[in-house]
Amino acid sequence: MGLGQLRLNPVLLYDLTFSEFGNAMRGHYKQIEEREKAEWERTRWLAAIVVNPHVKKRITPKDLATFPWEQKEKAGDGFSILRSLAQ
């Protein structure tokens, strides 16, 4: 993983502690996640642009889809959380 995904050379990889390596991997996965979010948001924006000339009422990209990272956390009891997970 260090040599492949992180593209570290062997000297840099073996100089890292386990904690530093874990932080580097978390940062790498966070970067991938942010890139994917940007791609999905760009796709949603493009879909809204394509659909708008063909509908009477203008729609926004959020009218088409709301992504999980955009939904606000509900401050509720444990039962509402379990119920939402079960759906």
N, CA, C and O atoms as a CHARMM CRD file, in Angstrom:
* protein
*
  348
    1    1 MET  N      0.81700  -1.18100   0.00000 PROA 1      0.00000
    2    1 MET  CA     0.00000   0.00000   0.00000 PROA 1      0.00000
    3    1 MET  C      0.86600   1.25100   0.00000 PROA 1      0.00000
    4    1 MET  O      0.56600   2.21900  -0.69900 PROA 1      0.00000
    5    2 GLY  N      1.91600   1.23400   0.76500 PROA 2      0.00000
    6    2 GLY  CA     2.77900   2.41100   0.83500 PROA 2      0.00000
    7    2 GLY  C      3.51100   2.66000  -0.46400 PROA 2      0.00000
    8    2 GLY  O      3.65200   3.80100  -0.90500 PROA 2      0.00000
    9    3 LEU  N      3.97900   1.57200  -1.07900 PROA 3      0.00000
   10    3 LEU  CA     4.70200   1.72300  -2.33500 PROA 3      0.00000
   11    3 LEU  C      3.75400   1.95700  -3.50600 PROA 3      0.00000
   12    3 LEU  O      4.09100   2.67600  -4.44700 PROA 3      0.00000
   13    4 GLY  N      2.56800   1.35100  -3.45100 PROA 4      0.00000
   14    4 GLY  CA     1.62500   1.45700  -4.56200 PROA 4      0.00000
   15    4 GLY  C      0.71300   2.66400  -4.46200 PROA 4      0.00000
   16    4 GLY  O      0.81100   3.58800  -5.26900 PROA 4      0.00000
   17    5 GLN  N     -0.17500   2.66100  -3.47800 PROA 5      0.00000
   18    5 GLN  CA    -1.17900   3.72300  -3.37700 PROA 5      0.00000
   19    5 GLN  C     -0.58100   5.06400  -2.96900 PROA 5      0.00000
   20    5 GLN  O     -0.94000   6.10200  -3.52600 PROA 5      0.00000
   21    6 LEU  N      0.31900   5.04700  -2.01200 PROA 6      0.00000
   22    6 LEU  CA     0.90700   6.30600  -1.54400 PROA 6      0.00000
   23    6 LEU  C      2.08600   6.75000  -2.39700 PROA 6      0.00000
   24    6 LEU  O      2.52700   7.89600  -2.31300 PROA 6      0.00000
   25    7 ARG  N      2.59200   5.83600  -3.21900 PROA 7      0.00000
   26    7 ARG  CA     3.73100   6.11600  -4.12100 PROA 7      0.00000
   27    7 ARG  C      4.96900   6.60500  -3.36500 PROA 7      0.00000
   28    7 ARG  O      5.66200   7.52600  -3.79600 PROA 7      0.00000
   29    8 LEU  N      5.21900   5.96700  -2.23700 PROA 8      0.00000
   30    8 LEU  CA     6.41400   6.28400  -1.46600 PROA 8      0.00000
   31    8 LEU  C      7.56400   5.41700  -1.95100 PROA 8      0.00000
   32    8 LEU  O      7.36100   4.27300  -2.35900 PROA 8      0.00000
   33    9 ASN  N      8.76000   5.96000  -1.90600 PROA 9      0.00000
   34    9 ASN  CA     9.90000   5.10000  -2.21200 PROA 9      0.00000
   35    9 ASN  C     10.23700   4.30700  -0.94900 PROA 9      0.00000
   36    9 ASN  O      9.84100   4.70300   0.14700 PROA 9      0.00000
   37   10 PRO  N     10.95500   3.20100  -1.08500 PROA 10     0.00000
   38   10 PRO  CA    11.21300   2.33300   0.07300 PROA 10     0.00000
   39   10 PRO  C     11.87000   3.04500   1.25400 PROA 10     0.00000
   40   10 PRO  O     11.55700   2.74200   2.40600 PROA 10     0.00000
   41   11 VAL  N     12.77100   3.98400   0.98600 PROA 11     0.00000
   42   11 VAL  CA    13.44400   4.68400   2.08400 PROA 11     0.00000
   43   11 VAL  C     12.43100   5.48500   2.90100 PROA 11     0.00000
   44   11 VAL  O     12.45000   5.42500   4.13100 PROA 11     0.00000
   45   12 LEU  N     11.54900   6.23500   2.23600 PROA 12     0.00000
   46   12 LEU  CA    10.53300   7.01200   2.95000 PROA 12     0.00000
   47   12 LEU  C      9.54300   6.10300   3.67700 PROA 12     0.00000
   48   12 LEU  O      9.14000   6.38900   4.80400 PROA 12     0.00000
   49   13 LEU  N      9.15700   5.01100   3.02800 PROA 13     0.00000
   50   13 LEU  CA     8.18900   4.10000   3.62800 PROA 13     0.00000
   51   13 LEU  C      8.73100   3.49400   4.92100 PROA 13     0.00000
   52   13 LEU  O      8.01900   3.45100   5.92400 PROA 13     0.00000
   53   14 TYR  N      9.96200   3.03200   4.91200 PROA 14     0.00000
   54   14 TYR  CA    10.50800   2.36600   6.08800 PROA 14     0.00000
   55   14 TYR  C     10.90800   3.34300   7.18400 PROA 14     0.00000
   56   14 TYR  O     11.17000   2.92500   8.31300 PROA 14     0.00000
   57   15 ASP  N     10.96000   4.62600   6.87700 PROA 15     0.00000
   58   15 ASP  CA    11.23100   5.62800   7.91400 PROA 15     0.00000
   59   15 ASP  C      9.96700   6.03800   8.66600 PROA 15     0.00000
   60   15 ASP  O     10.05500   6.70300   9.69800 PROA 15     0.00000
   61   16 LEU  N      8.79200   5.65200   8.16500 PROA 16     0.00000
   62   16 LEU  CA     7.53700   6.01800   8.81500 PROA 16     0.00000
   63   16 LEU  C      7.24200   5.10600  10.00500 PROA 16     0.00000
   64   16 LEU  O      7.54200   3.91200   9.98400 PROA 16     0.00000
   65   17 THR  N      6.65300   5.68900  11.02800 PROA 17     0.00000
   66   17 THR  CA     6.15100   4.87300  12.12900 PROA 17     0.00000
   67   17 THR  C      4.76700   4.35400  11.72300 PROA 17     0.00000
   68   17 THR  O      4.20100   4.79500  10.72200 PROA 17     0.00000
   69   18 PHE  N      4.22500   3.40800  12.51200 PROA 18     0.00000
   70   18 PHE  CA     2.88900   2.89300  12.20400 PROA 18     0.00000
   71   18 PHE  C      1.84800   4.00400  12.25100 PROA 18     0.00000
   72   18 PHE  O      0.93100   4.04000  11.43000 PROA 18     0.00000
   73   19 SER  N      1.99200   4.89900  13.20500 PROA 19     0.00000
   74   19 SER  CA     1.05900   6.00900  13.34100 PROA 19     0.00000
   75   19 SER  C      1.13400   6.94200  12.12100 PROA 19     0.00000
   76   19 SER  O      0.10800   7.35800  11.58300 PROA 19     0.00000
   77   20 GLU  N      2.33600   7.25400  11.70400 PROA 20     0.00000
   78   20 GLU  CA     2.50900   8.12200  10.53000 PROA 20     0.00000
   79   20 GLU  C      1.97000   7.45700   9.27200 PROA 20     0.00000
   80   20 GLU  O      1.35400   8.11600   8.43500 PROA 20     0.00000
   81   21 PHE  N      2.19800   6.16500   9.13700 PROA 21     0.00000
   82   21 PHE  CA     1.68900   5.43900   7.97600 PROA 21     0.00000
   83   21 PHE  C      0.16000   5.42100   7.98400 PROA 21     0.00000
   84   21 PHE  O     -0.47400   5.60300   6.94500 PROA 21     0.00000
   85   22 GLY  N     -0.42700   5.20100   9.16200 PROA 22     0.00000
   86   22 GLY  CA    -1.88500   5.22900   9.27800 PROA 22     0.00000
   87   22 GLY  C     -2.45600   6.59500   8.91800 PROA 22     0.00000
   88   22 GLY  O     -3.47900   6.68400   8.23900 PROA 22     0.00000
   89   23 ASN  N     -1.80100   7.65200   9.36900 PROA 23     0.00000
   90   23 ASN  CA    -2.24600   9.00100   9.01800 PROA 23     0.00000
   91   23 ASN  C     -2.14300   9.24900   7.51500 PROA 23     0.00000
   92   23 ASN  O     -3.02300   9.87200   6.92100 PROA 23     0.00000
   93   24 ALA  N     -1.08500   8.76700   6.91400 PROA 24     0.00000
   94   24 ALA  CA    -0.91100   8.93500   5.47000 PROA 24     0.00000
   95   24 ALA  C     -1.99800   8.18900   4.69700 PROA 24     0.00000
   96   24 ALA  O     -2.52200   8.70200   3.70800 PROA 24     0.00000
   97   25 MET  N     -2.33500   6.98300   5.14600 PROA 25     0.00000
   98   25 MET  CA    -3.39200   6.22000   4.47600 PROA 25     0.00000
   99   25 MET  C     -4.75100   6.88200   4.65900 PROA 25     0.00000
  100   25 MET  O     -5.53700   6.94600   3.71400 PROA 25     0.00000
  101   26 ARG  N     -5.04400   7.38200   5.88000 PROA 26     0.00000
  102   26 ARG  CA    -6.31000   8.08200   6.10100 PROA 26     0.00000
  103   26 ARG  C     -6.40100   9.32100   5.21800 PROA 26     0.00000
  104   26 ARG  O     -7.46100   9.60900   4.66400 PROA 26     0.00000
  105   27 GLY  N     -5.31600  10.04400   5.08600 PROA 27     0.00000
  106   27 GLY  CA    -5.29800  11.21800   4.21900 PROA 27     0.00000
  107   27 GLY  C     -5.51100  10.85100   2.76600 PROA 27     0.00000
  108   27 GLY  O     -6.20000  11.55900   2.03200 PROA 27     0.00000
  109   28 HSD  N     -4.91600   9.74100   2.35300 PROA 28     0.00000
  110   28 HSD  CA    -5.07200   9.27100   0.97200 PROA 28     0.00000
  111   28 HSD  C     -6.52800   8.90700   0.68900 PROA 28     0.00000
  112   28 HSD  O     -7.07700   9.28600  -0.34500 PROA 28     0.00000
  113   29 TYR  N     -7.14800   8.17200   1.60800 PROA 29     0.00000
  114   29 TYR  CA    -8.55500   7.79200   1.42200 PROA 29     0.00000
  115   29 TYR  C     -9.46800   9.00500   1.48400 PROA 29     0.00000
  116   29 TYR  O    -10.46700   9.05300   0.76700 PROA 29     0.00000
  117   30 LYS  N     -9.15100   9.98800   2.32300 PROA 30     0.00000
  118   30 LYS  CA    -9.93600  11.22100   2.40300 PROA 30     0.00000
  119   30 LYS  C     -9.85800  11.97700   1.07000 PROA 30     0.00000
  120   30 LYS  O    -10.85600  12.52500   0.60300 PROA 30     0.00000
  121   31 GLN  N     -8.67900  12.00000   0.47000 PROA 31     0.00000
  122   31 GLN  CA    -8.50700  12.66100  -0.82600 PROA 31     0.00000
  123   31 GLN  C     -9.35200  11.97000  -1.90300 PROA 31     0.00000
  124   31 GLN  O     -9.98900  12.63900  -2.71800 PROA 31     0.00000
  125   32 ILE  N     -9.35600  10.65100  -1.90500 PROA 32     0.00000
  126   32 ILE  CA   -10.16500   9.90100  -2.86600 PROA 32     0.00000
  127   32 ILE  C    -11.64600  10.20200  -2.65600 PROA 32     0.00000
  128   32 ILE  O    -12.38200  10.41000  -3.62100 PROA 32     0.00000
  129   33 GLU  N    -12.08200  10.22400  -1.40100 PROA 33     0.00000
  130   33 GLU  CA   -13.48400  10.49500  -1.08400 PROA 33     0.00000
  131   33 GLU  C    -13.89800  11.89400  -1.54700 PROA 33     0.00000
  132   33 GLU  O    -14.97700  12.06000  -2.11400 PROA 33     0.00000
  133   34 GLU  N    -13.05900  12.89000  -1.31300 PROA 34     0.00000
  134   34 GLU  CA   -13.36800  14.25300  -1.73300 PROA 34     0.00000
  135   34 GLU  C    -13.42300  14.36100  -3.25600 PROA 34     0.00000
  136   34 GLU  O    -14.26200  15.08300  -3.79500 PROA 34     0.00000
  137   35 ARG  N    -12.54900  13.66000  -3.94100 PROA 35     0.00000
  138   35 ARG  CA   -12.56700  13.66400  -5.41000 PROA 35     0.00000
  139   35 ARG  C    -13.86300  13.04300  -5.93800 PROA 35     0.00000
  140   35 ARG  O    -14.46100  13.55300  -6.88500 PROA 35     0.00000
  141   36 GLU  N    -14.29100  11.94200  -5.32100 PROA 36     0.00000
  142   36 GLU  CA   -15.53800  11.29500  -5.73300 PROA 36     0.00000
  143   36 GLU  C    -16.74100  12.19000  -5.47500 PROA 36     0.00000
  144   36 GLU  O    -17.64900  12.26100  -6.30300 PROA 36     0.00000
  145   37 LYS  N    -16.75400  12.87900  -4.32800 PROA 37     0.00000
  146   37 LYS  CA   -17.84200  13.80500  -4.03900 PROA 37     0.00000
  147   37 LYS  C    -17.91700  14.89300  -5.10800 PROA 37     0.00000
  148   37 LYS  O    -19.00200  15.22500  -5.58600 PROA 37     0.00000
  149   38 ALA  N    -16.77800  15.44000  -5.47700 PROA 38     0.00000
  150   38 ALA  CA   -16.75000  16.49300  -6.49100 PROA 38     0.00000
  151   38 ALA  C    -17.25700  15.97300  -7.83400 PROA 38     0.00000
  152   38 ALA  O    -17.96200  16.68700  -8.54700 PROA 38     0.00000
  153   39 GLU  N    -16.90700  14.74800  -8.17900 PROA 39     0.00000
  154   39 GLU  CA   -17.36900  14.17500  -9.44600 PROA 39     0.00000
  155   39 GLU  C    -18.88300  13.97500  -9.44100 PROA 39     0.00000
  156   39 GLU  O    -19.54700  14.25500 -10.43900 PROA 39     0.00000
  157   40 TRP  N    -19.43900  13.48900  -8.31400 PROA 40     0.00000
  158   40 TRP  CA   -20.88800  13.30000  -8.23100 PROA 40     0.00000
  159   40 TRP  C    -21.62100  14.63300  -8.28100 PROA 40     0.00000
  160   40 TRP  O    -22.66400  14.74300  -8.92500 PROA 40     0.00000
  161   41 GLU  N    -21.09000  15.63800  -7.61200 PROA 41     0.00000
  162   41 GLU  CA   -21.73500  16.94800  -7.63000 PROA 41     0.00000
  163   41 GLU  C    -21.67300  17.57100  -9.01600 PROA 41     0.00000
  164   41 GLU  O    -22.62300  18.22700  -9.44500 PROA 41     0.00000
  165   42 ARG  N    -20.57900  17.37500  -9.71200 PROA 42     0.00000
  166   42 ARG  CA   -20.46300  17.87300 -11.08500 PROA 42     0.00000
  167   42 ARG  C    -21.44900  17.16300 -12.00500 PROA 42     0.00000
  168   42 ARG  O    -22.03900  17.79500 -12.88000 PROA 42     0.00000
  169   43 THR  N    -21.63100  15.87300 -11.82200 PROA 43     0.00000
  170   43 THR  CA   -22.58400  15.10300 -12.62800 PROA 43     0.00000
  171   43 THR  C    -24.01200  15.57400 -12.36100 PROA 43     0.00000
  172   43 THR  O    -24.80200  15.71700 -13.29300 PROA 43     0.00000
  173   44 ARG  N    -24.34100  15.81300 -11.10200 PROA 44     0.00000
  174   44 ARG  CA   -25.68100  16.29700 -10.75200 PROA 44     0.00000
  175   44 ARG  C    -25.92900  17.67300 -11.35900 PROA 44     0.00000
  176   44 ARG  O    -27.02000  17.94100 -11.86200 PROA 44     0.00000
  177   45 TRP  N    -24.92900  18.54400 -11.31400 PROA 45     0.00000
  178   45 TRP  CA   -25.03800  19.88000 -11.88800 PROA 45     0.00000
  179   45 TRP  C    -25.27200  19.79300 -13.39600 PROA 45     0.00000
  180   45 TRP  O    -26.12400  20.50100 -13.93400 PROA 45     0.00000
  181   46 LEU  N    -24.53100  18.94100 -14.07000 PROA 46     0.00000
  182   46 LEU  CA   -24.68800  18.76500 -15.50600 PROA 46     0.00000
  183   46 LEU  C    -26.07000  18.22000 -15.85200 PROA 46     0.00000
  184   46 LEU  O    -26.68000  18.65100 -16.83100 PROA 46     0.00000
  185   47 ALA  N    -26.56200  17.28500 -15.06200 PROA 47     0.00000
  186   47 ALA  CA   -27.90000  16.73300 -15.30100 PROA 47     0.00000
  187   47 ALA  C    -28.95700  17.82000 -15.15900 PROA 47     0.00000
  188   47 ALA  O    -29.90700  17.85700 -15.94100 PROA 47     0.00000
  189   48 ALA  N    -28.81100  18.69700 -14.18700 PROA 48     0.00000
  190   48 ALA  CA   -29.77400  19.78700 -14.01300 PROA 48     0.00000
  191   48 ALA  C    -29.74300  20.73200 -15.21200 PROA 48     0.00000
  192   48 ALA  O    -30.79100  21.20300 -15.65400 PROA 48     0.00000
  193   49 ILE  N    -28.57800  21.00800 -15.73000 PROA 49     0.00000
  194   49 ILE  CA   -28.45900  21.88300 -16.90300 PROA 49     0.00000
  195   49 ILE  C    -29.12100  21.24500 -18.12400 PROA 49     0.00000
  196   49 ILE  O    -29.77700  21.93300 -18.90700 PROA 49     0.00000
  197   50 VAL  N    -28.95200  19.94900 -18.28300 PROA 50     0.00000
  198   50 VAL  CA   -29.52900  19.25000 -19.42900 PROA 50     0.00000
  199   50 VAL  C    -31.05300  19.16300 -19.31800 PROA 50     0.00000
  200   50 VAL  O    -31.74700  19.26600 -20.32900 PROA 50     0.00000
  201   51 VAL  N    -31.57600  18.97700 -18.12200 PROA 51     0.00000
  202   51 VAL  CA   -33.01300  18.79200 -17.92900 PROA 51     0.00000
  203   51 VAL  C    -33.77100  20.12300 -17.96600 PROA 51     0.00000
  204   51 VAL  O    -34.90600  20.16100 -18.44000 PROA 51     0.00000
  205   52 ASN  N    -33.18300  21.19500 -17.48700 PROA 52     0.00000
  206   52 ASN  CA   -33.89200  22.46200 -17.34100 PROA 52     0.00000
  207   52 ASN  C    -34.56100  22.99300 -18.60300 PROA 52     0.00000
  208   52 ASN  O    -35.66900  23.51600 -18.48400 PROA 52     0.00000
  209   53 PRO  N    -33.99100  22.90600 -19.79100 PROA 53     0.00000
  210   53 PRO  CA   -34.70400  23.42000 -20.96300 PROA 53     0.00000
  211   53 PRO  C    -35.98000  22.64700 -21.29400 PROA 53     0.00000
  212   53 PRO  O    -36.80300  23.12900 -22.07100 PROA 53     0.00000
  213   54 HSD  N    -36.15500  21.47500 -20.72600 PROA 54     0.00000
  214   54 HSD  CA   -37.27300  20.61200 -21.07500 PROA 54     0.00000
  215   54 HSD  C    -38.37000  20.56100 -20.01300 PROA 54     0.00000
  216   54 HSD  O    -39.32400  19.79400 -20.14900 PROA 54     0.00000
  217   55 VAL  N    -38.24700  21.35500 -18.97700 PROA 55     0.00000
  218   55 VAL  CA   -39.27000  21.37300 -17.92700 PROA 55     0.00000
  219   55 VAL  C    -39.81800  22.78200 -17.77100 PROA 55     0.00000
  220   55 VAL  O    -39.13900  23.76000 -18.08400 PROA 55     0.00000
  221   56 LYS  N    -41.05600  22.88100 -17.28300 PROA 56     0.00000
  222   56 LYS  CA   -41.67300  24.19600 -17.09900 PROA 56     0.00000
  223   56 LYS  C    -41.07100  24.92600 -15.90700 PROA 56     0.00000
  224   56 LYS  O    -40.71500  26.10100 -16.00100 PROA 56     0.00000
  225   57 LYS  N    -40.96000  24.22500 -14.79400 PROA 57     0.00000
  226   57 LYS  CA   -40.42000  24.82600 -13.58800 PROA 57     0.00000
  227   57 LYS  C    -38.92200  24.53000 -13.49200 PROA 57     0.00000
  228   57 LYS  O    -38.50000  23.38000 -13.61800 PROA 57     0.00000
  229   58 ARG  N    -38.13400  25.56500 -13.27100 PROA 58     0.00000
  230   58 ARG  CA   -36.68200  25.39200 -13.16400 PROA 58     0.00000
  231   58 ARG  C    -36.34300  24.51400 -11.96600 PROA 58     0.00000
  232   58 ARG  O    -36.94200  24.64400 -10.89800 PROA 58     0.00000
  233   59 ILE  N    -35.40300  23.64200 -12.14900 PROA 59     0.00000
  234   59 ILE  CA   -34.97300  22.78700 -11.04800 PROA 59     0.00000
  235   59 ILE  C    -33.51600  23.09000 -10.70900 PROA 59     0.00000
  236   59 ILE  O    -32.73900  23.53500 -11.55300 PROA 59     0.00000
  237   60 THR  N    -33.18100  22.84400  -9.48300 PROA 60     0.00000
  238   60 THR  CA   -31.80300  23.01100  -9.04400 PROA 60     0.00000
  239   60 THR  C    -31.16400  21.62800  -8.96200 PROA 60     0.00000
  240   60 THR  O    -31.87100  20.62200  -8.91900 PROA 60     0.00000
  241   61 PRO  N    -29.86300  21.57200  -8.94100 PROA 61     0.00000
  242   61 PRO  CA   -29.21300  20.26700  -8.81300 PROA 61     0.00000
  243   61 PRO  C    -29.66100  19.49500  -7.57000 PROA 61     0.00000
  244   61 PRO  O    -29.76400  18.26900  -7.62000 PROA 61     0.00000
  245   62 LYS  N    -29.92600  20.18100  -6.46500 PROA 62     0.00000
  246   62 LYS  CA   -30.35700  19.49200  -5.24600 PROA 62     0.00000
  247   62 LYS  C    -31.77500  18.95000  -5.37400 PROA 62     0.00000
  248   62 LYS  O    -32.16400  18.06200  -4.61500 PROA 62     0.00000
  249   63 ASP  N    -32.56400  19.47600  -6.33500 PROA 63     0.00000
  250   63 ASP  CA   -33.89000  18.90900  -6.58200 PROA 63     0.00000
  251   63 ASP  C    -33.77800  17.52000  -7.19700 PROA 63     0.00000
  252   63 ASP  O    -34.65300  16.67700  -6.99700 PROA 63     0.00000
  253   64 LEU  N    -32.72300  17.28600  -7.93000 PROA 64     0.00000
  254   64 LEU  CA   -32.52800  15.98700  -8.57700 PROA 64     0.00000
  255   64 LEU  C    -32.07400  14.91900  -7.59300 PROA 64     0.00000
  256   64 LEU  O    -32.58000  13.79600  -7.60700 PROA 64     0.00000
  257   65 ALA  N    -31.12800  15.26900  -6.74600 PROA 65     0.00000
  258   65 ALA  CA   -30.58700  14.28600  -5.80200 PROA 65     0.00000
  259   65 ALA  C    -29.96100  15.00600  -4.61300 PROA 65     0.00000
  260   65 ALA  O    -29.35100  16.06600  -4.75700 PROA 65     0.00000
  261   66 THR  N    -30.12400  14.41400  -3.45100 PROA 66     0.00000
  262   66 THR  CA   -29.43500  14.88600  -2.25600 PROA 66     0.00000
  263   66 THR  C    -28.51300  13.76500  -1.81800 PROA 66     0.00000
  264   66 THR  O    -28.95400  12.64500  -1.56000 PROA 66     0.00000
  265   67 PHE  N    -27.25400  14.07000  -1.73900 PROA 67     0.00000
  266   67 PHE  CA   -26.26600  13.05400  -1.40900 PROA 67     0.00000
  267   67 PHE  C    -26.19100  12.84900   0.09800 PROA 67     0.00000
  268   67 PHE  O    -26.54500  13.74400   0.86500 PROA 67     0.00000
  269   68 PRO  N    -25.73400  11.68100   0.52700 PROA 68     0.00000
  270   68 PRO  CA   -25.66100  11.39700   1.97100 PROA 68     0.00000
  271   68 PRO  C    -24.82200  12.40800   2.74100 PROA 68     0.00000
  272   68 PRO  O    -25.14200  12.70200   3.89300 PROA 68     0.00000
  273   69 TRP  N    -23.77200  12.94400   2.15500 PROA 69     0.00000
  274   69 TRP  CA   -22.92000  13.88400   2.86900 PROA 69     0.00000
  275   69 TRP  C    -23.56500  15.27100   2.95700 PROA 69     0.00000
  276   69 TRP  O    -23.04800  16.14100   3.65900 PROA 69     0.00000
  277   70 GLU  N    -24.67800  15.49100   2.26200 PROA 70     0.00000
  278   70 GLU  CA   -25.37000  16.77000   2.33600 PROA 70     0.00000
  279   70 GLU  C    -26.53900  16.74800   3.32100 PROA 70     0.00000
  280   70 GLU  O    -27.03300  17.80300   3.71800 PROA 70     0.00000
  281   71 GLN  N    -26.97200  15.58000   3.70800 PROA 71     0.00000
  282   71 GLN  CA   -28.09700  15.47500   4.62600 PROA 71     0.00000
  283   71 GLN  C    -27.63200  15.83600   6.02900 PROA 71     0.00000
  284   71 GLN  O    -26.58200  15.38600   6.48800 PROA 71     0.00000
  285   72 LYS  N    -28.41900  16.64300   6.68800 PROA 72     0.00000
  286   72 LYS  CA   -28.06300  17.06300   8.03800 PROA 72     0.00000
  287   72 LYS  C    -28.34200  15.92800   9.01400 PROA 72     0.00000
  288   72 LYS  O    -29.32800  15.20200   8.89200 PROA 72     0.00000
  289   73 GLU  N    -27.45700  15.80000   9.96900 PROA 73     0.00000
  290   73 GLU  CA   -27.62300  14.78900  11.01000 PROA 73     0.00000
  291   73 GLU  C    -28.81900  15.16500  11.87100 PROA 73     0.00000
  292   73 GLU  O    -28.93600  16.31000  12.30900 PROA 73     0.00000
  293   74 LYS  N    -29.68900  14.22700  12.11100 PROA 74     0.00000
  294   74 LYS  CA   -30.82900  14.46500  12.98500 PROA 74     0.00000
  295   74 LYS  C    -30.40500  14.17800  14.41500 PROA 74     0.00000
  296   74 LYS  O    -29.88400  13.10800  14.73000 PROA 74     0.00000
  297   75 ALA  N    -30.64000  15.15600  15.26500 PROA 75     0.00000
  298   75 ALA  CA   -30.33700  14.96600  16.68300 PROA 75     0.00000
  299   75 ALA  C    -31.56300  14.32700  17.32600 PROA 75     0.00000
  300   75 ALA  O    -32.43500  15.01800  17.85300 PROA 75     0.00000
  301   76 GLY  N    -31.61400  13.01100  17.27500 PROA 76     0.00000
  302   76 GLY  CA   -32.78000  12.32300  17.80200 PROA 76     0.00000
  303   76 GLY  C    -32.37300  11.22900  18.76100 PROA 76     0.00000
  304   76 GLY  O    -31.21200  11.08600  19.14400 PROA 76     0.00000
  305   77 ASP  N    -33.36500  10.47700  19.12400 PROA 77     0.00000
  306   77 ASP  CA   -33.08900   9.38100  20.04200 PROA 77     0.00000
  307   77 ASP  C    -32.51200   8.19000  19.27900 PROA 77     0.00000
  308   77 ASP  O    -32.42700   8.20700  18.05100 PROA 77     0.00000
  309   78 GLY  N    -32.13100   7.18800  20.00000 PROA 78     0.00000
  310   78 GLY  CA   -31.51500   6.02300  19.39400 PROA 78     0.00000
  311   78 GLY  C    -32.45100   5.24800  18.47900 PROA 78     0.00000
  312   78 GLY  O    -32.00700   4.63400  17.50900 PROA 78     0.00000
  313   79 PHE  N    -33.75500   5.27500  18.78600 PROA 79     0.00000
  314   79 PHE  CA   -34.71400   4.54000  17.97300 PROA 79     0.00000
  315   79 PHE  C    -34.82500   5.13000  16.57800 PROA 79     0.00000
  316   79 PHE  O    -34.94000   4.38000  15.60900 PROA 79     0.00000
  317   80 SER  N    -34.79300   6.44600  16.44500 PROA 80     0.00000
  318   80 SER  CA   -34.88000   7.05100  15.12100 PROA 80     0.00000
  319   80 SER  C    -33.63400   6.73000  14.30100 PROA 80     0.00000
  320   80 SER  O    -33.71200   6.55700  13.08400 PROA 80     0.00000
  321   81 ILE  N    -32.50600   6.65500  14.95800 PROA 81     0.00000
  322   81 ILE  CA   -31.27100   6.30700  14.25000 PROA 81     0.00000
  323   81 ILE  C    -31.33200   4.86500  13.76400 PROA 81     0.00000
  324   81 ILE  O    -30.98600   4.57700  12.61800 PROA 81     0.00000
  325   82 LEU  N    -31.77400   3.95300  14.64000 PROA 82     0.00000
  326   82 LEU  CA   -31.89800   2.54900  14.24000 PROA 82     0.00000
  327   82 LEU  C    -32.93300   2.37800  13.14000 PROA 82     0.00000
  328   82 LEU  O    -32.74000   1.57200  12.23000 PROA 82     0.00000
  329   83 ARG  N    -34.01800   3.11700  13.20900 PROA 83     0.00000
  330   83 ARG  CA   -35.06000   3.03100  12.20000 PROA 83     0.00000
  331   83 ARG  C    -34.51600   3.49400  10.83800 PROA 83     0.00000
  332   83 ARG  O    -34.81300   2.88500   9.81000 PROA 83     0.00000
  333   84 SER  N    -33.72900   4.56000  10.83600 PROA 84     0.00000
  334   84 SER  CA   -33.17800   5.04800   9.57000 PROA 84     0.00000
  335   84 SER  C    -32.14500   4.06500   9.00000 PROA 84     0.00000
  336   84 SER  O    -32.00200   3.95100   7.78300 PROA 84     0.00000
  337   85 LEU  N    -31.43400   3.36400   9.87100 PROA 85     0.00000
  338   85 LEU  CA   -30.46700   2.38600   9.40300 PROA 85     0.00000
  339   85 LEU  C    -31.15500   1.14800   8.83000 PROA 85     0.00000
  340   85 LEU  O    -30.63200   0.50600   7.91900 PROA 85     0.00000
  341   86 ALA  N    -32.33500   0.81500   9.37200 PROA 86     0.00000
  342   86 ALA  CA   -33.05700  -0.37800   8.93100 PROA 86     0.00000
  343   86 ALA  C    -33.71900  -0.19200   7.57300 PROA 86     0.00000
  344   86 ALA  O    -34.04700  -1.17900   6.91400 PROA 86     0.00000
  345   87 GLN  N    -33.92100   1.02900   7.14500 PROA 87     0.00000
  346   87 GLN  CA   -34.61900   1.28500   5.87400 PROA 87     0.00000
  347   87 GLN  C    -33.74200   1.05500   4.69500 PROA 87     0.00000
  348   87 GLN  O    -34.17900   1.22700   3.55700 PROA 87     0.00000
